[in-house]
Each structure stands twice: as C-alpha cells, then as structure tokens.
Amino acid sequence: MARPLELKPYRLADGAWQVNVTSRLSPTGKRQRLRFYSRPAALAHIERLKAQKDNLSALSYILSPAQLLDAASAFELLGTGSDVNLTDVVRTYLELGKVRTASITLAALFDLFLEAKKQRSKAYLRDIVWARKRLAQFEEKLVCDVSRNDIAAALAGMPDSSRNNILRTLGVLFRYGQDLGYLKEMPIRRNDFAEIKRTEIDVLPVSEIRCLLETTLKHKPELLPLLLIETFCGVRPAEAARVEWKDVDLLRRRLTIRAVISKTGTARVIELAPCAIDWVQAFGATPGAQTTGPIAPWPEAYLRAKMRHLRALAGYRVGGAGWKPAMDFRARWNPGSLRDAFCSYHLAHYGSIDRLLTEGGHTNLRTTKDHYLGLVSAEAAADFWNLFPPSTGGKVVPFSA
C-alpha cells in the first residue's frame, strides 16, 4: 500500500521546493507535484491546501446526501476531460437567470427603440417598422430568447439586399437592448449577412431623362420640381421629398439641403445649372403652379403612387396585379437612378471629385470614385447639362422662390 503524501515542502537538488498534492485536493483530480522557487511560496500554498482540506471534511456535514449525489451527477455531465468546472457553469447560469428576469418582450423593445429614435428620418423609422413586421411572430418572446434561427426563419426567402437591410436594423435594435441589460448575447453575427457583389451602375441615357421630364411637364407638372432636384442636384429621393421652396434660391442659383433633412445630418449647398433654372421657370409658367411650402406636400404612400403612375406614362414598367405593360416599355425603374445619373454626368463634365463630394453629400472619396468615375463620356455629359425644356412658343415668366 502506497504511503499517503504529506503536505510539506521537499528540497530538490537544484535548490527548488516541491509540494506533493493528493488527488482529492488537486483541481485536476489527479496527483500533482508542484514546483516553487522558494520555501515561503511552497508553505503559503500548503496553507491554502490545508484550508481546502478542512472545507472538504466539513462538506459531509454541510451538504445532504441528495446534494452530494446531485453534484456528482453534474460532474459526470461535465465529463472528466472538460476544462469547464462546475462553479463556472453555475455562475453563468445565474447570470443568464438575472438577464432573463430583467428582459422584456421583443414588442416592448421595439416600442422603446422607436421612441428613442423618433427624431430620425422617415426612411430610418420605416426600416424599423419593416423589421418589426418581419419578426411579428416573435413579438411576445423575451428578447433574450430570440435566437439566430428565429431571425433566419423570419427573413427566409427575402432578396439579399433587403435581408441585409433588415439585419442592419435588427443589429442596432439588439445592441440597444443589450446596453439596457435585456439580453446578454447578440443573435446576429457578421456572417449572417449575404455578400452582395457590386455591379456597375447603369446610367440613364439623356434621351430617357428628357422623356421623363417632358412627360412630367405635360401630364403631372406638380411632380416636376421633385424630379428636377433629383436630376440636376443629385438629391436623394428621401431628402427631395422634404425640401421646401424656401430652400430654392433662383436669384443666387443654388439649392440648400438643410441638415435636418440631410441623410448625413450635414447641410450642403448645390449650384443650380442653367438648364435646371429653365426647367423650374417652365414649371412656374404652368397653370396653378405652387411655389411656396413643401415641394412634395403629399403623404408618402400617395406620393409613391403618383410617381409610379408618372413612370408608367414615361414608359417604365410598373408592378402590381393586373398590370400589362406594352411591348415597347423600358426596363423596371431603379430607385436612385436620377441621383446616379447626376453623379456620373457631373463627374464627367466638371471633372472635380471634391465638388461632387460636396454637392452629392458623399462621405467617402473612394466610394465616389469607384461608383461614378468613367461611366459616361464627356459628350454625353455635355448633352445632359444642356438638357433644356422644350420651347412652348410662349414667354416663360421667371419667378422667385
């Protein structure tokens, strides 16, 4: 029978000190030989082991037989080769329990998030509403219980770009909830996003832009100012819908995008080209032209319907039940086409990336170069900036905004 190891230090030949630890006191469950470079360090560790031994001796009085059996079962579940100890498991479980107790439903988190972001743009709030509709089936679930599988199931079948957009919105939502202590682990990872290969921008030809503007002037002149600031000023559609006539200064030939309506939160001034001035004056000569207040004084849904109808008149395909496009209709309309045309023709005509960065409201020089450099010829750009309204045979009366 082997002699039990004693808790005392042994001097080794190289001058170090060794402490032999029994398997009962070893954290690995096996006998250990611990090495120390000084006798006081070895004695200090022995004192800790003695205290641990006394605690183990007292366990038979502190824990009931059922508790000891329960602990043994837990160790069996952890496995002998596991690096995780029972204390860590219990601590993690208690932390999760605290988070779960403090958590709220997904519906309540959406309400709080919308209230916190109520000053953001309509487009930003619309993205939140769209994300909420997609996860409607999980609204009564606690935020801490919403999993990646739940989100993947809710977004299944969506186009990659739309899915990525909702994932970005949900990422901000769950980070907001995490900061408030409603969940511990984020249910969205970077690899949940689909990789979208960037395609070259298909710039609208000048002939199609002319067709669109002339159709608007003839059939729906009230929409013309909105299209003009998208076409000749490169204003984003969401920004253009919030522009007011007071932002248009025909005397100084400039358009001001106020910080409150800018996507980037920064005001910018855009020079109005002579052709843009003439188109605005042509609009002013139409019967009943309104040149005060908002440029687009309609609810968002109504404005979208009007724009769809206008594009159909100009020869672009329109979706919807029962719609039968003519054989000679152009391709489906892409949002932001007029802004892309402005940026491409602007860079080709003026040759100034700095000016395009300022007037286009861009925040990244590389993005501007990668997207718009070299897409159109200088001749096509010259045609764009000489795109004047058709002569009506009458006098165009200038007006001041």
C-alpha distance (Angstrom), angle and dihedral (degrees) to the residues before:
residue distance angle dihedral
M1 . . .
A2 3.80 . .
R3 3.79 117.2 .
P4 3.84 110.5 -113.2
L5 3.77 115.0 -109.3
E6 3.78 115.7 -105.2
L7 3.83 123.9 -137.7
K8 3.77 98.5 -119.1
P9 3.80 133.9 107.5
Y10 3.81 122.3 -103.7
R11 3.78 124.1 -152.8
L12 3.80 113.0 -127.1
A13 3.79 127.1 -150.0
D14 3.81 92.8 -106.3
G15 3.80 91.7 54.8
A16 3.83 97.0 -101.9
W17 3.82 124.2 122.5
Q18 3.80 126.8 -121.9
V19 3.80 131.0 -156.8
N20 3.81 119.6 -164.3
V21 3.83 112.1 -146.1
T22 3.78 123.4 -162.1
S23 3.80 120.4 -127.8
R24 3.82 90.1 -111.9
L25 3.80 91.5 60.7
S26 3.82 96.7 36.0
P27 3.83 117.7 100.2
T28 3.83 88.8 -141.4
G29 3.82 94.2 53.7
K30 3.80 90.4 -120.1
R31 3.79 133.4 93.3
Q32 3.79 114.1 -86.2
R33 3.78 137.2 -162.6
L34 3.78 107.7 -151.6
R35 3.79 119.6 -162.0
F36 3.82 124.5 -148.2
Y37 3.77 130.6 -179.5
S38 3.81 95.2 -141.9
R39 3.80 136.5 36.1
P40 3.86 94.7 -126.7
A41 3.83 90.3 55.9
A42 3.80 90.5 50.5
L43 3.82 92.0 48.4
A44 3.82 91.6 49.0
H45 3.79 90.6 54.6
I46 3.81 90.7 47.5
E47 3.82 89.4 55.6
R48 3.81 90.0 53.7
L49 3.79 90.4 49.9
K50 3.82 91.2 50.4
A51 3.80 90.5 52.6
Q52 3.79 89.2 49.2
K53 3.81 89.9 49.7
D54 3.81 91.2 52.5
N55 3.83 89.9 49.9
L56 3.80 90.9 51.5
S57 3.80 90.7 49.9
A58 3.80 89.6 53.6
L59 3.80 94.7 50.2
S60 3.79 92.6 82.5
Y61 3.82 87.6 61.6
I62 3.85 96.9 39.5
L63 3.82 100.6 43.6
S64 3.77 124.1 54.8
P65 3.82 120.5 -129.9
A66 3.82 89.1 -105.7
Q67 3.81 91.1 54.0
L68 3.78 91.9 48.7
L69 3.80 90.3 50.8
D70 3.81 90.0 47.9
A71 3.80 91.0 52.0
A72 3.80 90.3 48.3
S73 3.83 89.9 52.5
A74 3.80 90.4 50.2
F75 3.81 91.3 52.3
E76 3.78 89.1 48.7
L77 3.81 90.3 53.9
L78 3.80 91.1 49.5
G79 3.80 90.3 53.3
T80 3.73 129.1 -136.9
G81 3.82 94.2 -94.6
S82 3.79 95.7 50.2
D83 3.81 120.2 115.0
V84 3.82 90.6 -153.0
N85 3.78 116.6 95.3
L86 3.78 127.3 -151.4
T87 3.81 93.3 -112.0
D88 3.81 92.1 58.5
V89 3.79 91.0 48.5
V90 3.80 92.8 51.6
R91 3.82 92.5 44.9
T92 3.82 91.3 51.5
Y93 3.80 91.1 47.7
L94 3.80 91.9 51.3
E95 3.81 91.4 49.3
L96 3.78 90.8 51.3
G97 3.78 89.3 48.2
K98 3.80 90.4 54.7
V99 3.80 91.2 49.7
R100 3.79 91.5 48.1
T101 3.79 91.5 49.9
A102 3.81 90.9 50.8
S103 3.82 94.8 42.0
I104 3.81 126.1 106.9
T105 3.78 134.2 -155.3
L106 3.78 121.6 -81.4
A107 3.81 89.4 -114.7
A108 3.81 91.1 56.0
L109 3.82 90.9 48.6
F110 3.81 90.8 52.3
D111 3.82 89.3 51.0
L112 3.80 92.0 51.4
F113 3.79 92.0 45.2
L114 3.80 93.6 50.2
E115 3.79 90.4 49.4
A116 3.81 91.4 50.1
K117 3.83 92.0 48.6
K118 3.80 98.7 40.0
Q119 3.81 91.7 116.8
R120 3.81 92.9 58.5
S121 3.80 124.0 100.2
K122 3.79 123.5 -73.3
A123 3.79 90.3 -112.6
Y124 3.82 91.1 54.8
L125 3.82 92.2 48.9
R126 3.80 90.3 45.8
D127 3.82 90.2 56.1
I128 3.80 89.5 53.6
V129 3.81 91.2 51.0
W130 3.80 91.3 48.8
A131 3.79 91.1 50.7
R132 3.80 90.2 49.0
K133 3.80 92.1 52.4
R134 3.79 90.3 51.2
L135 3.82 91.8 54.1
A136 3.81 95.4 39.7
Q137 3.82 92.1 119.6
F138 3.82 90.6 61.8
E139 3.83 98.8 44.0
E140 3.81 93.5 109.2
K141 3.80 91.9 51.0
L142 3.78 120.2 100.4
V143 3.79 111.7 -103.9
C144 3.80 91.8 -123.3
D145 3.83 89.6 56.5
V146 3.81 96.8 53.3
S147 3.80 105.9 108.6
R148 3.77 136.3 -163.8
N149 3.80 88.3 -108.2
D150 3.82 90.2 56.7
I151 3.80 91.6 52.6
A152 3.81 92.6 44.3
A153 3.81 90.5 52.1
A154 3.82 92.3 48.8
L155 3.81 93.2 50.2
A156 3.80 97.2 40.8
G157 3.79 114.6 130.7
M158 3.79 96.5 19.7
P159 3.82 121.6 128.7
D160 3.79 111.9 -95.5
S161 3.80 95.0 -113.7
S162 3.83 93.5 49.8
R163 3.79 91.4 44.7
N164 3.81 91.8 51.3
N165 3.79 90.5 49.2
I166 3.81 92.3 54.3
L167 3.82 91.3 44.4
R168 3.81 89.4 55.0
T169 3.80 90.4 51.5
L170 3.82 91.9 47.3
G171 3.80 90.4 48.0
V172 3.80 90.5 58.8
L173 3.82 90.5 44.0
F174 3.81 94.8 53.0
R175 3.81 93.0 43.3
Y176 3.80 87.0 54.4
G177 3.81 89.4 51.7
Q178 3.80 91.5 45.8
D179 3.80 91.1 53.8
L180 3.81 88.6 53.4
G181 3.81 91.8 50.5
Y182 3.81 97.3 -111.3
L183 3.81 95.4 124.2
K184 3.78 136.7 17.6
E185 3.80 104.4 -157.5
M186 3.80 125.9 45.0
P187 3.84 112.0 -123.2
I188 3.82 91.6 -151.3
R189 3.80 126.1 74.6
R190 3.78 132.4 -172.8
N191 3.80 92.1 -111.1
D192 3.82 90.4 57.6
F193 3.81 87.9 77.4
A194 3.78 118.3 88.9
E195 3.78 116.4 -123.3
I196 3.80 108.5 -120.5
K197 3.75 118.0 -160.7
R198 3.78 110.8 -135.6
T199 3.78 113.2 -121.1
E200 3.77 126.6 -157.2
I201 3.78 114.7 -92.6
D202 3.78 115.1 -105.1
V203 3.80 102.0 -137.9
L204 3.80 116.6 -148.1
P205 3.82 111.8 -114.0
V206 3.79 116.2 -118.0
S207 3.81 89.9 -116.4
E208 3.82 91.5 60.1
I209 3.79 92.2 46.8
R210 3.79 89.8 51.0
C211 3.80 90.5 49.4
L212 3.80 91.1 51.2
L213 3.82 94.5 48.5
E214 3.79 94.9 44.4
T215 3.82 91.2 47.9
T216 3.80 89.0 51.2
L217 3.81 92.5 49.1
K218 3.79 90.6 50.3
H219 3.81 102.9 40.2
K220 3.82 109.0 17.3
P221 3.82 109.0 17.6
E222 3.82 91.8 163.3
L223 3.82 88.0 71.8
L224 3.79 94.8 50.0
P225 3.86 98.5 89.7
L226 3.81 89.9 53.1
L227 3.80 91.9 52.4
L228 3.80 92.8 43.6
I229 3.80 95.0 58.4
E230 3.82 90.0 47.0
T231 3.82 92.4 47.2
F232 3.80 104.3 39.9
C233 3.83 99.3 23.7
G234 3.81 101.4 36.6
V235 3.79 92.8 -130.9
R236 3.79 114.8 167.3
P237 3.85 113.2 -109.6
A238 3.82 92.5 -116.7
E239 3.82 90.4 50.5
A240 3.81 93.7 44.3
A241 3.80 91.9 55.9
R242 3.83 89.2 60.7
V243 3.80 98.7 46.1
E244 3.81 116.7 115.1
W245 3.79 129.2 -152.8
K246 3.80 90.2 -111.4
D247 3.83 87.0 67.4
V248 3.83 90.4 61.9
D249 3.80 113.2 82.8
L250 3.81 109.5 -175.4
L251 3.80 92.4 174.6
R252 3.80 92.7 60.1
R253 3.81 91.4 29.6
R254 3.76 97.1 -127.2
L255 3.79 142.9 116.0
T256 3.80 121.1 -143.6
I257 3.80 119.9 -150.5
R258 3.78 104.1 -157.7
A259 3.80 119.2 -138.1
V260 3.79 91.2 -118.9
I261 3.83 91.6 63.4
S262 3.80 98.6 33.4
K263 3.81 117.3 106.7
T264 3.81 90.5 -137.3
G265 3.81 93.9 44.2
T266 3.82 90.8 -118.9
A267 3.79 125.0 113.9
R268 3.80 119.0 -126.7
V269 3.80 137.3 -177.4
I270 3.81 121.5 -137.2
E271 3.80 124.0 -162.4
L272 3.80 114.6 -125.7
A273 3.80 112.3 -131.1
P274 3.83 119.0 -136.8
C275 3.81 91.0 -108.5
A276 3.81 90.3 53.9
I277 3.81 90.3 51.0
D278 3.80 90.7 52.1
W279 3.81 92.2 49.5
V280 3.81 90.9 50.7
Q281 3.79 90.2 50.2
A282 3.80 90.0 48.4
F283 3.79 87.8 54.8
G284 3.80 90.2 49.1
A285 3.80 89.5 56.7
T286 3.84 93.2 56.8
P287 3.83 117.3 102.0
G288 3.80 113.7 -91.8
A289 3.82 95.1 8.3
Q290 3.80 111.1 171.4
T291 3.81 115.4 -147.5
T292 3.79 100.9 172.4
G293 3.78 132.7 75.1
P294 3.81 123.2 11.5
I295 3.79 118.8 -3.4
A296 3.82 89.9 -137.8
P297 3.84 105.7 32.8
W298 3.81 95.8 174.6
P299 3.81 135.5 101.5
E300 3.80 113.5 -94.5
A301 3.81 96.3 -110.8
Y302 3.80 92.4 47.9
L303 3.81 91.3 48.5
R304 3.81 91.1 51.8
A305 3.79 90.5 51.7
K306 3.82 91.9 50.0
M307 3.80 91.7 48.8
R308 3.83 92.2 49.2
H309 3.79 90.1 51.8
L310 3.79 91.3 48.2
R311 3.81 93.4 50.4
A312 3.79 89.4 49.5
L313 3.81 89.4 54.4
A314 3.81 88.5 50.7
G315 3.80 91.7 53.0
Y316 3.79 105.9 -95.9
R317 3.76 123.8 133.2
V318 3.78 116.9 -103.7
G319 3.79 124.1 -160.6
G320 3.77 126.2 -138.7
A321 3.78 139.4 101.0
G322 3.78 115.5 -57.6
W323 3.81 95.3 11.9
K324 3.81 113.4 140.2
P325 3.81 110.8 -174.6
A326 3.78 119.9 -150.3
M327 3.79 117.8 -107.1
D328 3.79 93.8 -110.2
F329 3.79 95.9 51.0
R330 3.78 117.4 128.3
A331 3.79 124.5 -119.1
R332 3.78 122.3 -71.0
W333 3.80 114.4 -72.2
N334 3.80 117.6 -101.1
P335 3.83 117.5 -146.6
G336 3.77 111.8 -116.1
S337 3.82 94.0 24.9
L338 3.80 93.0 129.9
R339 3.80 92.4 49.7
D340 3.81 90.8 49.4
A341 3.80 89.4 50.2
F342 3.81 91.6 50.2
C343 3.81 93.1 50.5
S344 3.80 94.0 45.8
Y345 3.80 95.8 47.0
H346 3.83 91.5 40.6
L347 3.81 93.7 55.4
A348 3.82 93.1 44.2
H349 3.81 93.3 48.2
Y350 3.81 104.1 39.0
G351 3.81 97.7 26.4
S352 3.82 92.4 -148.3
I353 3.78 118.7 125.2
D354 3.81 90.5 -178.6
R355 3.79 91.6 57.2
L356 3.81 91.7 46.9
L357 3.81 90.3 49.5
T358 3.81 89.5 54.3
E359 3.80 99.5 42.2
G360 3.80 96.0 36.8
G361 3.79 93.9 49.7
H362 3.80 93.2 -126.0
T363 3.80 121.3 162.0
N364 3.80 99.5 -167.1
L365 3.80 125.1 60.7
R366 3.79 94.4 -162.9
T367 3.80 92.8 52.3
T368 3.80 90.2 52.6
K369 3.81 92.7 50.9
D370 3.80 94.8 43.5
H371 3.80 93.6 48.5
Y372 3.79 105.8 39.8
L373 3.79 112.3 17.1
G374 3.81 115.0 113.4
L375 3.82 97.9 -3.0
V376 3.83 96.8 123.1
S377 3.78 136.3 28.5
A378 3.79 125.0 -108.5
E379 3.82 89.0 -114.9
A380 3.82 92.5 55.5
A381 3.80 89.8 46.8
A382 3.81 90.4 52.1
D383 3.82 89.6 52.1
F384 3.81 89.8 51.2
W385 3.80 94.4 53.0
N386 3.81 89.5 46.9
L387 3.78 93.0 52.9
F388 3.81 98.8 126.8
P389 3.81 126.0 172.5
P390 3.81 118.7 -93.6
S391 3.78 117.4 -91.4
T392 3.77 111.3 -103.0
G393 3.76 95.8 -167.3
G394 3.78 90.2 -118.1
K395 3.75 134.4 88.0
V396 3.78 117.7 -81.1
V397 3.78 107.1 -139.7
P398 3.83 112.4 -145.1
F399 3.78 116.7 -137.2
S400 3.77 134.4 -171.2
A401 3.75 122.2 -122.0
